[in-house]
Amino acid sequence: MQAWQVHENGEPGEVMRLQDIEPPAPGDGQVLLKVRAANINFPDALLCRGQYQVRPPLPFTPGVEICGETEDGRRVIANPVLPHGGFAEYTVADAAALLPAPDALDDAEAAALHIGYQTGWFGLHRRAGLEAGETLLVHAAAGGVGSAAVQLGKAAGATVIGVVGGSGKAAVARELGCDVVIDRRSEDVVAAVKEATGGRGADVIYDPVGGEAYTQSTKVVAFEGRIVVVGFAGGTIPSPGLNHALVKNYSILGLHWGLYNTKNPKLVQHCHERLTELATRGAIKPLISERVPLGSAAAAVQKVADGLSTGRVAVVMEETA
């Protein structure tokens, strides 16, 4: 089979190599899956760089989220077991963790429903307790993680403010349903949020960026607001001033979605059922900005790593494109 392999750490476009290798052999409790589509996530770039919290042995195949097909023909969503990632014709996954792919979504959309939307659902509902009528601010609102949070926030009845970088991404955020869109490259984010909320600020802030975005969040979070820390795509991990959280009465909530797979996997299943319901009625639909063949995966991962994509970029096998 064909698979992208990383033999040394570095930038995805430089270290990913398309090779012919033997299909992986499933271990105990695992199943072999034919890959139908693989969604590209920022962690795929971190894996290539050797900067992710999980460091598979070299060589490995990146690709942490797929829509695949079981040997008995079921269409499923899965997280491949590294080092056998999803940028390949076949991969392996834990049988107990397979989730049925919603009929309402095609292969690329189904592949993109899992990590980003589960993270958004757990962050907004499980951790922050977002309620209808509240104001949600989403950083990087046109990206893969942010776009999911925007859709979930609208589905929950919140007013959504999206912060983006550039006019092209601003247009995408508006299409996603943001009530207010702020271009951080041309606008003062803090002033714009205060104006949009009448000085009150945002009840829930969803931050996959870190760095300056987090600093801005602390200046616009409402009384008894909640800042959900999802990641640090901006490259800088902030050091919060806890005295500031005390004085302004806001909460800082961490979210590591992967922990639920081991600490409370039933919640992951429950979340998937809720997401399937939302997808079936059209309340959410992963934004797939680009579908590329397997041979273009390395360039696509590099594009995501460089922050040049909107929504999700998916690697789609030619026969199911």
N, C-alpha and C positions, 0 to 999 in steps of 0.2 A: 504494500500500500504506500501511498504518498503521505508524508507528514513533514511539518516544519520542525526542525530541531535546532536547539541552542547548545553549542559546544563550549562557548565561553561567554562571560557576561559583558554586556555593552548595550548600545542603542539597538532597538529591534531591527531597524532597517539594515544594520551591519552584521548582526550576529545570527539572525534567523536564516536557516538554509533548508530548502525544500529537497527532501531525500526519499529514496525508496527503502523502506524498512519492513520488517515483519510486523503483522498486526499484534497488538498486545494480548497477552494471555490473562484472562480474569483470575483473580485470586479468590480466596474464600469470601463468600457473600457478595461477590462482584458479578457484573454482567458485561458482555461485549455489546457495544452499541455502534451502529452505523451512523455516522454524523450526517445530518441533513442540513444543519446550519449552526454556525458558531458565532456567538456575539463577542465583540471586542470590548474589553474592559480596561480601564487604566491599570489595574493590577497586572495585566498581561505585560505591559511595558516595564513595570517594576520587577516582575519575575525575570525578564530578560536582563535587566540591569543588576540583578542580584540584590535589590533593595526591598523586596517584599518580606513580610514576616515569616512566610514559608519559603524555604530555599531547597527546591528539589535537586537531586544529584544530576550532574552533567553527564551526558546530554539529556535534555528533556524537551518535551513539546508543550508550548504554552497553549492557553485557551481554557478558561475556567467556567464557561457557561455555554451549553449547547441545547439544541433540539435534536434528538436522535431517534433511532428506530431500533427496537428490540428484535431479537431473532424470530419472535412470533408475530412481528408486524405492528406492535404498539408504538404510537408516536408519543415520546416522553420528553420532559425537561430534566436535565441533569447537570451536576457539577462533576466533570471528569476527575478521576483520581490521578494526581500527578505522581510520576513524571509523564504520564500518558495524557496530555492535554487535548483540547478539542480541535486544534488546527491540523486535522488529519482526517483521513477517510474513515478510520475506526478509532474508538477509544473505549475505556472501561469506566464504570461508575458503580457505586454501592447500590445494590438492588433495593435495599430498604429506603433509600433516599430518592428514588425515582418519583417524579410527579407527572400526572397526565397532562399533555399539551392541550390547551383549550381549543375546541373546534373553531372558535371565532377568529383565531389568529393563524397566519401562515407560519412557515418554519422559522423565518428570520424574526418575526414578531414574537413567536413563542420562546425562542432562544433568549430574547431580550426581556422577557417578563420576570425572570427569576431574581437575580441578585439586586438590581437597581430598584425594582418595585417592592421586593421583600424588605430591603433596607428602608425605603420610604415609608412603607406601611408600619414597620416596627418603630421607626423613628418618630413618625407623626402621631400614631395612635397608642402604641404600647408605652413609649417613653414620654412623649410630650402631652398626650391626652388632648390633641387638637379637637376643638369643638366648632360646630357650625356657627357662623357669625364672627369668628375670630379672624385676625389678620395674620397671614403666613408670609414670611419673607424667605425666598429661596435664592441662595447664591449659585452662580453658574447655572442659571435656569434653563439654558438652551442645551446643556450637556446631557449625557446619558443618565447620570444620577439625578441631576436637577430636573430634567424634563419629567421623570417619573414622579418626583415630589410635587411638581406643579399640577399634574393631572390628578394625583391622589388628593391634594389639597382642595381642588375644585370639586371633586367628587364628594368630599366631606362637607361642603358648604362654606368653605373659608374664602375670604378675599385674599387673592394671591398677588404679591409683589415680586417680580422677577428681576434679579440683577444679572447683567450680562456684560460681555466685553466686545463691543463692535456693533455696527448697524445691522449686519447680516444676522447675527445672533439675536438682536432685538426683534427682528421680524419673525424669527422662529418662535421666540417666547410669546409674542402676541398670538401667533397661530395656535400655540399650545393652550391658550386661554388665560394668560396672565391679565389681571385687571389693571395693573400698573407695571410698566417696564422701565428700568433704569439702566442706562449705558454708563458703566463705570469709567469708560474712557473719555467721555465728554461731559459727564454730570458729576456733581458732588453727591455721592451716595447718601451720606448722612442727612444732608439738607433735603434731598428729594424724598427720602422716607418720612422725615418729619412733616414735610408739606403734605404728603399723600395721606398721612394718618392724623392730621390735625394736631401734630405735636405729641401724640400719645405713644407712638412707636408700634412695633410688631409684637404680637402675643407669642408667636412661635417663629424661631429663625432656624433654617435648615442649612447647615454649613459643611459642604464637602471640600472646601478650599483651604481654610486656615489662614495664617498670616494676616495680611491687612484686612481681609474679609471678616475675620473674627473680631479684630479691633473695631471695625465699623459696627458689627453686631452689638457689641457692648454699649455703643453710643445710641442705638435706636431700639433696644429691647424695652418693651413696655413694663409697667409695674406688674410683678408676678409673672413676667414672661419667661420663656424657656428657650435656651439656645441648645440645639442638638448638634453635637460635634460628630460628623460622619467620616471625615477624612481630611487629608492635607494635600490636595492636588496642586496647590500653589507652591508647594515645596518647603514651606516654613511652618514649624509646629509652634503655636503661640504658648506663652507662659501667662496664664490668666492671673489677674489681680483679684484675689478672693475678697479683699476688703471692698472692692467695687461691687462684687456680687451681693455682699452683705448690705451695703448702703442703698443699692437700687432695688433690692428684693427680687432678684431673678435667679433662675436655676441654670446650671451648666450640666447638660446630660450627655454622657458618652454613649455611643452605639457601635458595638462590634457584632454585626449580624451573624457572622459565622459561629459565634458562641452558642446561639440558639440550637444549632444542629446537634450539639452534644449535650447542652444543659437542659433543653426543653424542645425536642424535635416535634412534639405534637403541636406546638404553637406554629412551627413552620408549615405544617400541613394545614392547620386552620387558616393561616394567612393565605396560602395558595387557593384555598376554597373561596375566600373573600375576593381575591384578585380575579379568579375565574368568573365569579358572578359579575364583577365590575366590567370585565372584558366582554362578557356575553351580552350585556345590555349597552355596550358601547361607551361606557363612562371613562374607560381608559383604553389606550391603544399605543403600544410602544412606537415611538417615532424612529423609523429606520431611514436615515438620510442617505445611505448608500449600501448597495449590495455588491460584493466583489467575489470573484471566483477564488478557489483555494490558492491558485498561483500568485495572487496579488495580496495575500495575507500580510506579508512582512511590511510592505509599504503602507497598508491600512493601519497596522498596529502603530507604526511610526507616526502616522497622521494623528491618531488619537493621542499618542504620547506628547506630541507637539501642541496639543490644544487647538487643532485646526478643524475639528469635526463638530457637528451638531447632532443632537440625539444619539442614535446608535449606528455604528457601522457593523455590518454582518458579513461573515464569510459564508457564502451559500454554495453548496455543491451543485455542479452544473446540471445534473439530471433533475434536480428539484427546484432549479431557479425559475 
